[in-house]
Amino acid sequence: MTDFLPRDTPVQLVDTTGAFSADPVYPTPAPDALVDGYRSLVIGRRVNDQCNALVRQGRLAVYPSSHGQEACQVAAVRVLDADDWLFPTYRDTVAVMLKGVAPAEATLMLKGDWHGGYDPHVHNVAPQATPLATQLLHAVGFAHAAVLKGESTVVLAMCGDGATSEGDFHEALNFAAVFHLPVVFFVQNNGFAISVPLSRQTAAESLAHKAIGYGMPGERVDGNDLAALLSVLGAAVDRARSGGGPTLVEAHTYRMQAHTNADDDTRYRDGSEVRAWADRDPLLRLRTHLRREGLLTEESEASFTEAADSIAATLRDALNTDAQLDPDDLFRFVYATRTPQLEEQSALLDGELRRTGQEAQA
């Protein structure tokens, strides 16, 4: 059981200065994986910036930024095969896009549309979940079904530190361990559950230590070190695929921006704390390392920036187009056969629309 205990300090391969240190357990990702990962980091940061701008323009209703957590977003997708499934949270829009979902579809829920915006089965991405930890139960159920069907699917379920305070989190881990399911629980510990710091959520030494109580291994990793994330999460996915069962991985990162645009984070945390984490930026860290190793050129950086700008432009253009709404959609998808009450409500709305249209013409 001692093998299930996480390390005293998070696994780190590339430190804040960009210097590399080999680990005796976790292998170093291949150079091309790090370069391609950096490209995704650049895209993720650009998407976060664009979405924040779209909120200010009124094109998005809300946006939970993952600025500063992009390494977690990238690694979560990179370690999965095409047939594996990702179960994201509301803050994991960048991961959803990197899994292949079109930017406009990935942000439709945040625009305030009436549905999730994308077909989960096209790219094996579950709908983004706003309620905390509910997606973990869905992920475990999906993994259980995959095992019963004899599939080799691995499920990676993402959540934040706040979700670990929900009962759903504990039920999901217990079920996954008892039935030995191929699930990786990936906790992005960014320091706060909205305004509540981790110290007010748990007295445990770390969130990864909770794993041993369920009979699964837990591991801690530097959540701003893409190299370490790829190695630790990759090992957890390999373990799950080979029949080793679930793993809990806690990534130590930080939420650099407010919880959402509706939040004033200055009311519960000091600016000096945020500035201190700016030096641990995952993009700057990996960029420094790749430059030092001669793996990143000015030309490649320019191409990455161009690709990121292109995605941002696609997203911007899509959300700047007003949707053509059909009022009857309010009633069309409630029941297969409309009830008398829905027919009455539909007729009432139709009459109101006709009346206002006639008044406008007059």
Secondary structure, DSSP 8 states (H G I E B T S, - for coil): -GGGS--SS-B-SB-TTS-B---SSS----HHHHHHHHHHHHHHHHHHHHHHHHHHTTSSS-----TT-HHHHHHHHHTS-TTSEEE-BTT-HHHHHHTT--HHHHTHHHHT-SS-SS-HHHHTB---B-STTHHHHHHHHHHHHHHHTT----EEEEEEGGGGGSHHHHHHHHHHHHTT--EEEEEEE-SEETTEEGGGT--SS-SGGGGGGGTS-EEEEETT-HHHHHHHHHHHHHHHHTT---EEEEEE----S-SSTT--GGGTS-HHHHHHHHTT-HHHHHHHHHHHTT---HHHHHHHHHHHHHHHHHHHHHHTS-----TTHHHHTT-SS--HHHHHHHHHHHHHHHHHHHHHH-
